[in-house]
Amino acid sequence: MSIRNAFTNQITNRNFLSSIGFKFTLNRARKVSFFSNSANIPGINLGVAQQPTYLKDLDIPGDKLVFDDLVIRFLVDEDLENYMEIQNWMRGLGYPESLSEIYDLQRKDITQIGYDSDSMNIYSDGTLEVLNSNMKAQFDIIFKDLFPYSLSELTFDATNADTEYFTAEVSFKYSVYNILKSSRN
């Protein structure tokens, strides 16, 4: 191997990715987006098929990807506005009291491009912006067809000695996500 080839295989950016360098935007719940303080790039798993042979079964790559959940943690505002954005969305999906809850959800204007106006209007797209060491957008992780399926509880406790602010955690299912180089950098 020549010395020239050894240097061309080296990385050029030696800065590490920071865990505080992100911004999350959820089209349907903008108030959750503003107070987000934790987000993840979900893991993916590729199924494995087994090919039987007379000596040993061989593992071969499968054909179906399984995406882990997107989990967002956010600070809850004093008026519960951001918490209620998610709760109302979930109540509309499950309509626990009446069918009017799903109709209210479907009428909500989420101003998304690419959604058919005749569709049920129950999903939302979201973007996780990953920032570089200079806090400039480096990558966009674009989630398609998000919907919440789990929202954490808020537990009040008068015995706390210090003031603690509530955080809530919401878990989402989605159809797919793509990691793209940011056009804003």
C-alpha positions in Angstrom: 0.0 0.0 0.0 1.4 3.3 -1.0 1.7 6.2 1.5 -0.7 8.3 -0.7 -3.4 5.7 -0.5 -3.0 5.4 3.3 -3.8 9.1 3.7 -6.8 9.1 1.3 -8.6 6.6 3.5 -8.4 8.9 6.6 -11.4 10.9 7.8 -11.1 14.6 7.1 -13.3 16.0 9.9 -11.9 15.0 13.3 -14.7 16.7 15.3 -17.0 14.4 17.3 -20.8 14.5 17.1 -22.2 16.2 20.2 -25.3 15.0 22.0 -26.6 18.5 22.5 -26.5 19.5 18.8 -30.0 18.9 17.6 -33.3 20.5 16.8 -36.6 18.6 16.4 -39.6 19.8 14.4 -42.9 18.1 14.3 -45.4 19.6 11.8 -48.5 18.7 13.8 -47.2 19.7 17.3 -45.0 22.8 17.0 -45.1 23.5 20.8 -43.6 20.1 21.5 -40.9 20.9 18.9 -39.9 24.1 20.7 -39.4 22.5 24.1 -37.7 19.2 22.9 -34.7 18.4 25.0 -34.0 14.8 23.9 -34.4 12.9 20.7 -33.0 9.8 19.1 -32.0 8.5 15.7 -33.8 5.2 15.9 -31.9 2.0 15.3 -32.8 -0.3 12.4 -32.7 -4.1 12.2 -32.5 -6.3 9.1 -34.1 -9.6 9.5 -32.1 -12.7 8.9 -33.2 -15.7 6.9 -31.7 -19.2 7.3 -30.7 -21.2 4.3 -30.7 -24.9 5.2 -27.7 -27.0 4.0 -26.8 -30.5 4.9 -23.8 -29.4 7.0 -24.9 -26.2 8.7 -27.8 -23.7 8.3 -26.4 -20.5 6.8 -27.6 -17.0 7.9 -28.3 -14.8 4.9 -29.6 -11.2 4.9 -33.3 -10.9 5.0 -35.4 -8.5 3.0 -37.4 -6.5 5.6 -36.1 -3.7 7.8 -37.6 -3.1 11.2 -37.3 0.5 12.5 -37.1 1.2 16.3 -39.3 3.9 17.7 -38.7 7.6 17.7 -38.7 8.9 21.3 -38.9 12.6 22.1 -38.6 14.1 25.6 -39.8 17.6 26.0 -40.3 20.2 28.8 -44.0 20.6 29.7 -45.2 24.2 29.6 -47.2 25.6 32.5 -50.4 25.7 30.5 -50.0 22.1 29.3 -50.3 23.3 25.7 -47.5 21.1 24.3 -48.6 18.0 26.4 -52.2 18.5 25.2 -51.1 18.7 21.6 -49.9 15.1 21.8 -52.7 13.9 24.1 -55.4 15.3 21.8 -53.7 13.7 18.8 -53.7 10.3 20.6 -57.3 10.8 21.8 -58.3 11.6 18.2 -56.7 8.3 17.1 -58.4 6.3 19.8 -61.6 8.4 20.2 -62.2 7.2 23.8 -65.3 9.3 24.5 -66.9 10.0 21.1 -66.4 9.9 17.4 -66.2 13.7 17.4 -62.6 13.4 18.7 -61.4 11.8 15.5 -63.3 14.3 13.4 -61.7 17.2 15.3 -58.3 15.6 14.7 -58.9 15.2 11.0 -60.1 18.8 10.7 -56.9 20.2 12.3 -54.8 22.1 9.8 -51.3 20.7 9.9 -50.2 22.4 6.6 -48.2 19.6 5.3 -47.0 19.3 1.7 -47.5 15.9 0.1 -50.6 14.7 2.1 -53.7 14.1 0.1 -56.6 16.3 1.2 -58.9 13.3 1.1 -56.8 11.3 3.5 -57.7 10.9 7.2 -55.1 13.5 8.3 -53.9 11.4 11.3 -50.1 11.4 10.5 -47.4 14.1 10.6 -43.9 14.4 9.2 -41.1 15.4 11.5 -37.4 16.4 11.1 -34.5 15.9 13.4 -31.8 18.4 12.5 -28.4 17.2 13.6 -26.0 20.1 14.2 -22.2 20.1 13.8 -19.7 21.5 16.3 -20.3 25.0 15.1 -24.1 24.5 15.7 -24.9 24.6 12.0 -27.3 22.1 10.4 -25.3 19.1 9.2 -27.9 16.4 8.6 -31.7 16.2 8.4 -33.4 13.0 9.6 -36.8 13.1 7.9 -39.5 10.9 9.4 -42.6 10.1 7.3 -46.1 9.3 8.7 -45.4 9.8 12.4 -48.1 9.0 14.9 -47.8 8.9 18.7 -48.6 5.7 20.6 -47.3 6.4 24.1 -47.2 9.6 26.2 -45.7 9.5 29.7 -47.5 10.4 32.9 -47.0 13.6 34.9 -46.6 12.9 38.6 -47.2 15.7 41.1 -45.3 15.4 44.3 -45.6 17.9 47.1 -42.7 16.4 49.0 -40.0 17.5 46.5 -37.6 19.9 48.2 -36.5 21.6 45.0 -38.5 22.9 42.1 -38.4 20.3 39.4 -39.9 21.1 36.0 -41.9 18.4 34.2 -40.6 16.6 31.2 -42.8 14.2 29.2 -41.8 11.5 26.8 -43.6 10.6 23.7 -43.0 7.5 21.5 -43.8 7.5 17.8 -44.2 4.9 15.1 -43.6 5.9 11.5 -43.2 4.4 8.1 -39.6 5.3 7.3 -36.8 7.8 8.0 -34.1 9.1 5.7 -30.8 10.7 6.7 -30.0 13.5 4.2 -27.1 16.0 4.1 -28.6 19.4 5.2 -29.1 22.0 2.5 -28.9 24.7 5.1 -25.2 24.2 5.8 
